[in-house]
Amino acid sequence: MFIADDVCQGLGPIVKLVRRGVFPIIQIGIPIVLIVLGTVDLGKAVISSDEKEVKAAQGRLIKRFIYAALVFFVVTFVTVVMNIVAKGSESDADTTSWSACWEASK
């Protein structure tokens, strides 16, 4: 039985899938794909020996590096913001339960 089932009230497998499956794909897989595609585009441009195409490919590669860095840090940023919201909430809503569920699914 999954440890977080008591804390997550039945949503443990879904939270575990997001935490261990979806987030790593987003955080690691997408930046790798962006960088590989940019490198392939630049390689094609260099092989074609067209100076204008090489400059355009360099620009696309730089943009893809920036996008890859941003995508890499999205997961960390979202986690930090959610922890701040959970700790800083002064309302009657129980924000610690989802936070405990999230932490139990590591």
matplotlib code that plots the C-alpha trace (Angstrom):
import matplotlib.pyplot as plt

x = [0.0, 1.2, 2.4, 0.7, -2.8, -3.7, -2.5, -3.8, -7.2, -7.1, -5.2, -1.8, -1.3, -2.2, 0.1, 2.9, 2.5, 2.7, 5.6, 7.7, 6.5, 5.2, 7.4, 10.7, 9.6, 8.8, 11.9, 14.5, 13.0, 11.7, 14.9, 17.0, 14.6, 14.8, 18.6, 18.9, 16.5, 18.4, 21.7, 20.3, 19.0, 22.4, 24.1, 21.9, 22.5, 26.3, 26.2, 24.2, 27.0, 24.5, 25.6, 22.1, 20.7, 23.5, 22.8, 19.0, 19.8, 22.1, 19.3, 16.9, 19.4, 19.9, 16.1, 15.8, 18.5, 16.6, 13.3, 15.0, 16.3, 12.9, 11.2, 13.8, 13.1, 9.2, 8.8, 11.1, 9.3, 5.9, 6.9, 8.4, 5.4, 3.0, 5.0, 5.0, 1.2, 0.7, 2.8, 1.5, -2.2, -4.1, -7.6, -9.7, -8.8, -6.6, -3.6, -1.3, -3.2, -2.2, 1.3, 1.6, 0.3, 2.8, 5.7, 4.6, 4.7, 8.5]
y = [0.0, 3.5, 5.4, 8.7, 7.1, 8.1, 11.6, 12.1, 10.6, 8.2, 10.5, 9.1, 7.2, 10.3, 12.6, 10.0, 9.8, 13.6, 13.9, 11.0, 10.8, 14.0, 16.5, 14.7, 14.5, 18.2, 19.2, 17.1, 15.6, 18.7, 20.8, 17.9, 17.7, 21.5, 21.5, 18.5, 20.0, 23.3, 21.5, 19.6, 22.8, 24.4, 21.4, 21.5, 25.2, 24.7, 21.9, 24.0, 26.7, 29.5, 32.4, 33.8, 30.4, 29.8, 33.1, 32.3, 28.8, 30.4, 32.7, 29.7, 27.7, 30.6, 30.9, 27.2, 27.3, 30.0, 28.1, 24.9, 26.8, 28.3, 24.9, 23.3, 25.8, 25.8, 22.8, 24.2, 27.6, 26.1, 23.9, 27.0, 29.1, 26.4, 25.9, 29.7, 29.8, 26.8, 28.4, 31.9, 31.2, 32.6, 31.5, 28.7, 26.5, 23.5, 24.1, 21.8, 18.6, 19.0, 20.1, 17.0, 14.8, 16.3, 15.8, 12.2, 11.3, 11.7]
z = [0.0, -0.8, 2.2, 1.2, 0.8, 4.4, 3.9, 0.4, 1.0, -2.0, -4.4, -3.5, -6.8, -8.9, -6.8, -7.1, -10.9, -11.2, -8.8, -10.1, -13.7, -15.2, -13.4, -14.4, -18.0, -18.0, -16.0, -17.8, -21.0, -22.6, -22.2, -23.7, -26.7, -27.2, -27.1, -29.4, -31.9, -31.8, -32.4, -35.3, -36.9, -36.5, -37.9, -41.0, -41.4, -41.2, -43.7, -46.2, -46.0, -46.2, -43.9, -43.5, -42.5, -40.0, -38.3, -38.1, -36.7, -34.1, -33.0, -32.8, -30.8, -28.3, -27.9, -27.4, -24.7, -22.9, -23.2, -21.9, -18.9, -18.2, -18.5, -16.3, -13.5, -13.8, -11.6, -8.9, -9.1, -8.8, -5.8, -4.0, -4.7, -3.5, -0.3, 0.3, -0.2, 2.1, 4.9, 4.5, 4.3, 7.2, 6.1, 7.6, 4.6, 5.4, 3.1, 5.1, 4.0, 0.3, 1.3, 3.5, 0.7, -1.8, 0.6, 1.4, -2.3, -2.7]

ax = plt.figure().add_subplot(projection="3d")
ax.plot(x, y, z, "-o")
ax.set_aspect("equal")
plt.show()
